[in-house]
Amino acid sequence: MCYAFVQGERLVGALSSIKARAPVTGGNFGVWGGMFSTFDCAVKGYRQKEDAWNGIISGFMTGGCLALRSKVFLQGIVSPLLIIHNRWSKGNIRVCCCLWYSP
């Protein structure tokens, strides 16, 4: 641990860092919340149902859009698609370390 700063100065530095990042963090949270609400309303309108799948689908779509924004699209999409594929194939394909194999 580095003791180059006096305890009070470290606290002041931490608070100023938090103040500098607060608008960015708040903006990102606003974008996430707006996208999730938009997708949630769209999914409810399309499916005409009010159940847990609406939130799951909305989260999937929001994660995909945010991943596109940060250019890490495959990371956010591959894992849910593997889970969905495994459920539809009735467990015949197992997911292990992000690789498919048949038993």
SVG drawing of the C-alpha trace seen along z (x, -y; Angstrom):
<svg xmlns="http://www.w3.org/2000/svg" viewBox="-52 -17 57 56">
<polyline fill="none" stroke="black" stroke-width="0.4" points="0.0,0.0 1.3,-3.4 1.4,-5.9 2.7,-8.8 -0.4,-10.9 -1.8,-12.0 -5.1,-10.3 -7.1,-13.5 -5.5,-14.2 -6.4,-10.8 -10.0,-11.3 -10.1,-14.7 -8.6,-13.1 -11.1,-10.3 -14.0,-12.7 -12.8,-14.9 -12.4,-11.8 -16.0,-10.7 -17.2,-14.2 -15.4,-14.1 -16.9,-10.7 -20.5,-11.3 -21.9,-12.9 -20.5,-10.1 -21.8,-7.4 -25.2,-9.1 -25.4,-9.5 -24.6,-5.8 -27.2,-4.8 -29.7,-7.0 -29.0,-5.5 -29.3,-2.0 -32.6,-2.8 -34.1,-4.5 -33.1,-1.6 -34.4,1.0 -37.7,-0.8 -38.1,-1.3 -37.4,2.4 -39.7,3.5 -42.6,1.5 -42.0,2.7 -41.8,6.4 -45.0,6.0 -46.8,4.5 -45.6,7.2 -46.2,10.2 -49.4,8.8 -48.3,10.5 -47.0,9.4 -44.5,11.9 -40.9,12.4 -39.8,13.1 -40.4,9.5 -37.7,8.4 -35.4,11.2 -35.9,10.3 -35.5,6.5 -32.3,7.1 -31.0,9.2 -31.7,6.5 -30.4,3.8 -27.2,5.7 -26.8,6.3 -27.2,2.6 -24.8,1.5 -22.3,4.1 -22.5,2.8 -21.9,-0.7 -18.7,0.5 -17.7,2.8 -17.8,6.0 -20.9,7.5 -20.0,11.1 -19.3,11.3 -22.7,10.2 -24.6,12.2 -22.9,15.6 -23.5,16.7 -27.3,16.2 -27.6,17.7 -25.8,20.8 -28.2,21.1 -31.2,20.7 -29.9,23.2 -29.2,25.7 -32.8,25.4 -34.3,25.8 -32.1,28.9 -33.4,30.4 -29.9,30.6 -28.3,32.7 -25.6,30.1 -23.6,29.1 -21.9,25.8 -18.5,26.1 -16.0,23.2 -17.8,21.6 -17.3,24.6 -19.9,27.0 -19.6,30.7 -22.0,33.6 -21.9,36.3"/>
</svg>
